[in-house]
């Protein structure tokens, strides 16, 4: 996981075009009254965005998800999110095998890294990291998660 305050700090990990799509998305304020938790919208460059508005919970404690085709770029808009992770290579307790449709696998694992992502921050999670957001008692959070294709 990589937590940054500026999108440009992710240059070299995601492309300038991908960063441009994210910046363009934020050029218009999000109307949260028109969005439901889990809504998904397709953007350019094969990028999609998922809208999340929820309280942190222990319901997903020690459950981590991983992707193969996409980076997750978590962007906290309101509140302060807690994200946890563990390298996929170290995950051995499979809860749900990888599903190409949806691009995810689930693991029953204890995370080894925790970061707090306050409003205005960005947390890039590469496919090498199994992760979970809205972890534990982080309070109410509004955020968007961009699904950014891995290049190369």
N, C-alpha and C positions, 0 to 999 in steps of 0.2 A: 504494500500500500504506500502511496505517496501523497501526503497532504501538502497543499500549496495554497497561497493567497491569490496568485495571479495565474491565469490560464497559460500565459507565455512561459511559465516555469515548466510546462509540460512539453515544450518544443523538443523534438528529437524522439519523443515517445509516441506522441500522436502528431499527425501532419498539420501543417499550417492551414490547409483546407478544412480539416476537421475542427481545429480551434476556431476558425472563422464561422463555421456552422453554429457552434455553441455560442459564440459572441453575438451572432445575428439573432439567435433565439432570445437572448437576454435583452435585446434592444427594445423589446415590447414587454411591458409589465404583465405578469401572470395574473389572470383573474381567477382566484381560487374558488370563487362562488360558482364558477362554471366547470370546475374540475372535481372529479371524484378520485378518491384514493385508488391507485392502480390504473387510471386512464393512461393510454399509450398513444403517441402521435408519431407519425413517420416524418422525418426531416430529410434534407438532401444528403448526399454522400453515403447512402445506406445507413444513416444514423437514425435511431429512434429515441424518443424521450418518454420516460415514465414519470407520472406525477404521484408523489406520495405525501400524505398528510395524516400522521398517526402518532400515537404515544409509543415510546419504547416499551418493550415487554420482555418478560422472561419466557414467554411461550416458545421462543426459538433458541433458548439457551443451549449452547454446545451443539448447535446445528449450523453447518456452514455450507454455502453454495459456491460452485465454481463453474466457469465458462471456458469454452475452447476458442470460439470464433470472435468474441467481443471483449473489449475492456469495458468496465463499468466506471463511469465518471459521475460520482456523487457530488451534487451541488446543494449545499444547505442554504435555504432561503430564509427560514425563520427557526429559531430555537438552536439547540446544539445537539448534534447527532453523535452517537457512540458507534464506531465501527470496529469490528474485530476480524482477525485473519489468522491463517496458518498456511504455510506452503502446501500446495496440492501434493507435491512429492512426498510429504510427510503424513498425508491423510490415508489411513488404511481401513477405517470403519465406514463402509459405504451404506448410506441410508437409502439412496435412490440412484441407480446407475445413470450414466450420462444419457441424456435424451437430445438428439440432434434438433428436433422441433422444440424450441424453447431454449436451446443451447445451455443446458445446466445439468449438474450432478449435485447431489446432497450428501454430506458426510456428517456422522456423529463424532464430533471432535471437540476437544478443548482448545480454544484459540490461544495463540502465543503472542499476539500483538494486539494492542488496543490503541485507538486514536480518538480524540475528541475533535469533531469537525463543527466549529461554530458557524453561525450565519455569515455568508460571504466567502466561505472557503470551498475548496475543491479537493476531492479525494479520488485519485485514480487507482483503480484496482485492476491489475493485469490478470490474464488467465492463469498465471502461475500461483495466484493466491486464492484459496478458498476463503470466503468471507461471509459476514452478516452485518447488516446495518440496523438502526433503531434497536440497539442491543441493550437489554436491561432497562433500568429506570432513568432514561435520558430525558423524560418529559415529552411534551408535544413538539413535533418537528414538521415543518413543511420543507420539502426538498424535491429536486428532480434528479433522475438518474438517466444519463445519456448512455445508450448502448452504441459503442464506437467500434467498428470492425478493426480487427488486427490486420495490419498491412504486411505484405510480403508473404 
